[in-house]
């Protein structure tokens, strides 16, 4: 039996309807959840004293440099065309990572005796914002671990040459500087 194309097959529509509804519900649920999370983060940031928020933002700046350096390194390691491209990518990462360390230490020194920073220790809103940021930063750095593993593997895979040895030493020194931040 041939059915006209403009008629709706009710059996097919009924079979697809629950799937479509559940997919729409999941998408709506995800969108609402994401919106609520972003709203909560924004409200918690707005609840802070502007001076405290400025200090937090100032500490976030160097980390954005470092995260961008990691992202750039990952992109460069995915498709190097020659040893010189690999060396340039590693050198660029070291430059950016060292800039991160310098700016982080500058902020640390600038705010070492700051009353605003001292008051943040007893302010639960400030602690929450900092803890939330540190948790997200920790996740981002964990996600970057394969990039560092790829860098180390690539350094060990390349034959010894003065230029590769220089890059190995520079990467090792950069990682040591970064580790000193955590002490």
C-alpha positions in Angstrom: 0.0 0.0 0.0 1.4 3.4 -1.0 0.9 6.2 1.4 0.9 9.9 0.4 4.1 11.6 1.6 2.2 14.4 3.3 0.5 12.1 5.8 2.3 11.5 9.1 3.0 7.9 10.0 1.7 7.8 13.6 3.7 4.7 14.5 7.0 6.2 13.4 6.2 9.5 15.1 5.3 7.7 18.4 8.5 5.7 18.3 10.7 8.7 17.7 8.8 11.1 20.1 10.2 9.7 23.4 13.8 9.8 22.0 13.4 13.3 20.8 11.8 14.4 24.0 14.6 12.8 26.1 17.2 14.4 23.9 15.5 17.8 24.2 15.2 17.4 27.9 18.9 16.5 28.3 19.9 19.5 26.2 17.6 21.8 28.2 18.9 20.3 31.5 22.5 20.8 30.4 21.9 24.4 29.3 20.1 25.3 32.5 22.8 23.7 34.6 25.5 25.5 32.7 23.7 28.8 33.0 23.2 28.3 36.8 26.9 27.5 37.3 28.0 30.5 35.3 25.5 32.7 37.2 26.7 31.3 40.6 30.4 32.0 39.6 29.5 35.5 38.4 27.5 36.3 41.6 30.3 35.0 43.8 32.8 37.2 42.0 30.4 40.2 42.2 30.0 39.6 46.0 33.7 40.3 46.6 35.1 43.6 47.6 36.6 45.2 44.4 40.0 45.4 45.9 40.0 41.6 46.7 38.6 40.9 43.2 41.5 43.0 41.7 44.1 41.0 43.6 42.5 37.7 42.5 42.4 38.9 38.9 46.0 40.0 39.2 47.0 36.5 40.3 45.0 34.9 37.5 46.9 36.9 34.7 50.1 35.0 34.8 48.3 31.7 34.8 46.5 32.7 31.6 50.0 33.2 30.0 51.1 29.8 31.2 48.0 28.0 30.0 48.3 29.7 26.6 51.9 28.6 26.4 50.9 25.0 27.1 48.2 25.2 24.4 50.6 26.7 21.9 53.2 24.0 22.7 50.6 21.2 22.3 49.6 22.6 18.9 53.2 22.9 17.8 54.1 19.4 18.9 51.1 17.9 17.0 52.6 18.8 13.7 56.3 19.8 13.7 57.7 19.7 10.2 61.4 19.7 11.2 63.8 19.8 14.1 64.0 23.6 13.8 60.2 23.8 14.2 60.4 21.6 17.3 63.2 23.7 18.7 61.3 26.9 18.1 58.2 25.5 19.7 60.1 24.4 22.8 62.0 27.8 23.0 58.7 29.7 22.7 57.2 27.6 25.5 60.2 28.3 27.7 60.0 32.0 27.0 56.3 32.1 27.8 56.6 29.9 30.9 59.5 32.0 32.2 57.4 35.1 31.7 54.7 33.4 33.7 57.1 32.7 36.6 58.4 36.2 36.5 54.9 37.8 36.6 53.8 35.3 39.3 56.8 36.2 41.5 56.3 39.9 40.9 52.7 39.6 42.1 53.8 37.5 45.1 56.3 40.1 46.1 53.9 43.0 45.5 51.2 41.5 47.7 53.3 39.8 50.3 52.5 42.2 53.1 49.2 43.5 51.7 46.4 43.9 54.1 43.9 43.0 51.4 45.5 39.6 50.9 45.7 39.1 54.7 42.0 39.9 55.0 41.1 37.4 52.2 42.2 34.5 54.5 39.3 35.2 56.8 36.8 36.1 54.1 34.8 33.0 53.1 33.7 34.5 49.8 37.3 35.3 48.8 38.4 31.8 49.9 35.7 30.2 47.8 36.5 32.2 44.7 40.2 31.4 45.1 39.5 27.7 45.8 37.2 27.4 42.8 39.8 29.0 40.5 42.6 26.8 41.9 40.5 23.7 41.4 39.8 24.7 37.8 43.5 25.5 37.3 44.4 22.1 38.7 42.1 20.4 36.2 43.6 22.3 33.3 47.1 21.4 34.4 46.1 17.8 34.7 44.7 17.9 31.2 48.0 19.4 30.0 50.1 16.5 31.3 50.0 14.6 28.0 51.4 17.7 26.3 54.4 17.6 28.7 54.8 13.9 28.2 54.8 14.4 24.5 57.5 17.2 24.8 59.7 14.9 26.9 59.3 12.0 24.6 60.1 14.2 21.6 63.2 15.6 23.3 64.4 12.0 24.1 63.6 10.8 20.6 65.7 13.5 18.9 69.4 12.7 18.3 72.0 14.4 20.4 73.1 17.7 18.9 74.2 20.9 20.5 70.9 22.6 19.7 68.7 19.8 21.1 70.9 19.5 24.2 70.5 23.3 24.7 66.7 22.9 24.4 66.7 20.0 26.8 68.6 22.0 29.4 66.4 25.0 28.9 63.2 23.0 29.3 64.6 21.3 32.4 65.5 24.7 33.9 62.1 26.1 33.1 60.3 23.2 34.8 62.5 23.7 37.8 61.5 27.4 38.0 57.9 26.4 37.7 58.3 23.9 40.5 59.7 26.5 42.8 56.4 28.4 42.7 54.8 25.6 44.5 57.2 25.7 47.4 
